[in-house]
């Protein structure tokens, strides 16, 4: 599809980030890489086939949540957190990484 009368679509390779604080501890929520996004979709397919493991929300948070030292928080740890925290964080990752309809709206693609 051609985009008549518009300039080029511009991108940056810098991942989007958002600061997060949990129980007074500082973290950064990062946009997923292409590899992480693909792994998330593969895990979703596995869940549909009935395979078990950590929740998809915990998995996507585990890919993107890092502490002040840059160490990712394991999905197995996130899986034990309160549902309100997990739901809110996974929603933010979805927005940062283009996994939701809202992310399209925020980017002006709706």
Secondary structure by P-SEA (a helix, b strand, c coil): cccccccccccccbbbbbbbbcccbbbbbbcccaaaaaaaaaaaaaaaaccccccaaaaaaaacccccccccccaaaaaaccaaaaaaaaaaaaaaccccaaaaaaaccc
